Amino acid sequence: MDLFTLVLAFPLIGGLLLTVFGERAWAPNLNVITSLGTFLSAVLLTAEVVAHGSRMAFGEMFFIDSLNVFLVTLTAFVGLTTSIFSGPYMRNEREHGKLTVPRLRLYKSMFQLFMFTMLVALTTNNMGILWVAMEAATLTTVLLVSLYRTPASLEAAWKYFILCGVGIAQALFGTILLYFAAERVLGETGNALLWTHLVEVKGQLEPNIMALSFIFLLIGYGTKVGLAPLHNWLPDAHAEGAVHSGYAGHLMMGFGLTTLIMAAFFLSRQKDIKRMFAYSSIEHMGIITFAFGMGGPVANFAGLLHMTLHSLTKSAIFFAVGHAAQKTGSQLMENIRGLIRINPVIGWGLMLGTLAILGMPPFGVFASEFMILTHAMKYYAWATPVLLIALGVAFAAIFGKVQPMVFGETHAKPLPHAPAITPVFVHLGIVLMLGLYIPPYLTRWFHEAARMLG
C-alpha cells in the first residue's frame, strides 16, 4: 500500500471503525491515532513528491503535485490537533449532559469521514469526483453542525444545508458546462473532466462556455469557502486558458473585496463569539480571493502564505473559544469576562490568537497582509483604500470585543481542570515562526505553487 493510499485509508477506515465502536472508552484514542496516521502519511507523501516530482494515483483519477500535497499535510495537521483538543472537550460535554454517547460516536465518525472527503477533494484530478467529494463533505458537516440537537444547532444545520445545496447545484452546472466544452475537443474518451488533459487543450476550449462555467464554479464552490479548502476552485481561475486573461482575475478581485467589506462591517454587530470569528474567517477568505485574483508570483505567494497562516491561527482561536464558552456556559460575549483570571492559559491563548489574526507583528499574518497590500498599491491602487478601511474596521470590532473578555472583571471561579490547550500554542508558535522566518523548503514550495497558479 503506497503513501497516498494510506493518506485516504486512515480517515476512511477510522471513520468506519468509529461508526461501529465510537461508544467505547478507547474511541477518543482511536480518533487521535487515526489522525496521527493520516498526518504522518501526508508528511511522508510530501517528502516523496518534493524529492521525485508529481505523481498519479488510481489511474488518472488522482494527481498529487507540489501545489496540493502541502495543503494535504496542512489539512492533516489541523485534523490531528483538532482530534487531540476534542477528546477532553467532548468528554466534558458528555459529563455535563450536553451530548449523549451515541452523538459522541456520530461526532468521531463524521469527523474522520469529513477529513476523508476533504483529502479526496484536494487530490482528485477529476472534476466530477471533486463535486462528489464536496457534496459528501456538505452532508458530513450538516451532521456535525446539528450534533447538539438544540433549536439553534438544527436551524444552523438546515441553513447550511440549503445554502451549500444551492451552491453545489451551481457547481454541478458549471462542471457540466466544462465537460461540454472539453468533450468537443477531447472527444468521448472519458478524459474531459481530468485536469491534466484539460490543461493540455485549454487554448482550444470555447471561451464563452468556459467563462460561464467559471462563474458557476466560482459561485458554487465559493459558498463553501469558509469550510472547504480554498484551493479547490482557485486553480479554475488560473488554468482558464480559453478565457481572456483579466476576466477571471477581475471577477475574483470583485468577489474578494465585496466579501471582505461585508464581513468587516458585520463583525461589529455580532454578540456570539463563535459567529464573530466565523465572520472573521469570511473576511480572510475575501483577502485570499482578492490576492489570487490579482495574480502574479508575489500575490500568489502572499495568498498561499495567508491561506496557511489563517488555517493555523483560526483553528487555534476556535480551540480557545471552545474552552471559554464551555466554562461560562454561553457563547454570548457579554457573559464571557476575565478569562485571564479564570484560566490564564485560555485567556492568553485567545488574546494572542486574536492579535495574530488581526495582523499584528511579528505574527505571520502581518507579513502576508503586508505583501497583499503593497502589491495592490503598486498594481491596483484603487483597491488599497478599500482594503485598509475594511481591515481597520475589522481590527476595531474584534479587538474591542475580545479585550474585555480576556481582561474584564469577573466573579467566576477558576477552571477546576486543565484544558487541552496545547494545540493552541503549537499553532500560534508556527504562525509566529512564519512571521519571523520561513524555512527554505517552505519558501521553495510557496514559490513553486505560486508559479503553478500562474
C-alpha positions, 0 to 999 in steps of 0.5 A, spaced: 500 500 500 503 506 497 503 513 501 497 516 498 493 510 499 494 510 506 493 518 506 485 516 504 485 509 508 486 512 515 480 517 515 476 512 511 477 506 515 477 510 522 471 513 520 468 506 519 471 503 525 468 509 529 461 508 526 461 501 529 465 502 536 465 510 537 461 508 544 467 505 547 472 508 552 478 507 547 474 511 541 477 518 543 484 514 542 482 511 536 480 518 533 487 521 535 491 515 532 487 515 526 489 522 525 496 521 527 496 516 521 493 520 516 498 526 518 504 522 518 502 519 511 501 526 508 508 528 511 511 522 508 507 523 501 510 530 501 517 528 502 516 523 496 513 528 491 518 534 493 524 529 492 521 525 485 516 530 482 508 529 481 505 523 481 498 519 479 494 515 483 488 510 481 489 511 474 488 518 472 483 519 477 488 522 482 494 527 481 498 529 487 503 535 485 507 540 489 501 545 489 496 540 493 500 535 497 502 541 502 495 543 503 494 535 504 499 535 510 496 542 512 489 539 512 492 533 516 495 537 521 489 541 523 485 534 523 490 531 528 490 537 533 483 538 532 482 530 534 487 531 540 483 538 543 476 534 542 477 528 546 477 532 553 472 537 550 467 532 548 468 528 554 466 534 558 460 535 554 458 528 555 459 529 563 455 535 563 449 532 559 450 536 553 451 530 548 449 523 549 454 517 547 451 515 541 452 523 538 459 522 541 460 516 536 456 520 530 461 526 532 468 521 531 465 518 525 463 524 521 469 527 523 474 522 520 469 521 514 469 529 513 477 529 513 476 523 508 472 527 503 476 533 504 483 529 502 479 526 496 477 533 494 484 536 494 487 530 490 482 528 485 484 530 478 477 529 476 472 534 476 466 530 477 469 526 483 471 533 486 463 535 486 462 528 489 467 529 494 464 536 496 457 534 496 459 528 501 463 533 505 456 538 505 452 532 508 458 530 513 458 537 516 450 538 516 451 532 521 456 535 525 453 542 525 446 539 528 450 534 533 447 538 539 440 537 537 438 544 540 433 549 536 439 553 534 444 547 532 438 544 527 436 551 524 444 552 523 444 545 520 438 546 515 441 553 513 447 550 511 444 545 508 440 549 503 445 554 502 451 549 500 445 545 496 444 551 492 451 552 491 453 545 489 447 545 484 451 551 481 457 547 481 454 541 478 452 546 472 458 549 471 462 542 471 457 540 466 458 546 462 466 544 462 465 537 460 461 540 454 466 544 452 472 539 453 468 533 450 468 537 443 475 537 443 477 531 447 472 527 444 468 521 448 474 518 451 472 519 458 478 524 459 474 531 459 473 532 466 481 530 468 485 536 469 491 534 466 488 533 459 484 539 460 490 543 461 493 540 455 487 543 450 485 549 454 487 554 448 482 550 444 476 550 449 470 555 447 471 561 451 464 563 452 462 556 455 468 556 459 467 563 462 460 561 464 462 555 467 467 559 471 462 563 474 458 557 476 464 554 479 466 560 482 459 561 485 458 554 487 464 552 490 465 559 493 459 558 498 463 553 501 469 557 502 469 558 509 469 550 510 472 547 504 479 548 502 480 554 498 484 551 493 479 547 490 476 552 485 482 557 485 486 553 480 479 554 475 481 561 475 488 560 473 488 554 468 482 558 464 486 558 458 480 559 453 478 565 457 481 572 456 486 573 461 483 579 466 476 576 466 477 571 471 482 575 475 477 581 475 471 577 477 475 574 483 478 581 485 470 583 485 468 577 489 474 578 494 473 585 496 465 585 496 466 579 501 471 582 505 467 589 506 461 585 508 464 581 513 468 587 516 462 591 517 458 585 520 463 583 525 461 589 529 454 587 530 455 580 532 454 578 540 456 570 539 463 569 539 463 563 535 459 567 529 464 573 530 470 569 528 466 565 523 465 572 520 472 573 521 474 567 517 469 570 511 473 576 511 480 572 510 477 568 505 475 575 501 483 577 502 485 570 499 480 571 493 482 578 492 490 576 492 489 570 487 485 574 483 490 579 482 495 574 480 502 574 479 508 570 483 508 575 489 500 575 490 500 568 489 505 567 494 502 572 499 495 568 498 498 561 499 502 564 505 495 567 508 491 561 506 496 557 511 497 562 516 489 563 517 488 555 517 493 555 523 491 561 527 483 560 526 483 553 528 487 555 534 482 561 536 476 556 535 480 551 540 480 557 545 473 559 544 471 552 545 474 552 552 471 559 554 464 558 552 464 551 555 466 554 562 461 560 562 456 556 559 454 561 553 457 563 547 454 570 548 460 575 549 457 579 554 457 573 559 464 571 557 469 576 562 476 575 565 478 569 562 485 571 564 483 570 571 479 564 570 484 560 566 490 564 564 492 559 559 485 560 555 485 567 556 492 568 553 491 563 548 485 567 545 488 574 546 494 572 542 490 568 537 486 574 536 492 579 535 495 574 530 489 574 526 488 581 526 495 582 523 499 584 528 507 583 528 511 579 528 505 574 527 505 571 520 499 574 518 502 581 518 507 579 513 502 576 508 497 582 509 503 586 508 505 583 501 497 583 499 497 590 500 503 593 497 502 589 491 495 592 490 498 599 491 503 598 486 498 594 481 491 596 483 491 602 487 484 603 487 483 597 491 488 599 497 483 604 500 478 599 500 482 594 503 485 598 509 478 601 511 475 594 511 481 591 515 481 597 520 474 596 521 475 589 522 481 590 527 476 595 531 470 590 532 474 584 534 479 587 538 474 591 542 470 585 543 475 580 545 479 585 550 474 585 555 473 578 555 480 576 556 481 582 561 474 584 564 472 583 571 469 577 573 466 573 579 467 566 576 471 561 579 477 558 576 477 552 571 477 546 576 481 542 570 486 543 565 484 544 558 487 541 552 490 547 550 496 545 547 494 545 540 493 552 541 500 554 542 503 549 537 499 553 532 500 560 534 508 558 535 508 556 527 504 562 525 509 566 529 515 562 526 512 564 519 512 571 521 519 571 523 522 566 518 520 561 513 524 555 512 527 554 505 523 548 503 517 552 505 519 558 501 521 553 495 514 550 495 510 557 496 514 559 490 513 553 486 505 553 487 505 560 486 508 559 479 503 553 478 497 558 479 500 562 474 
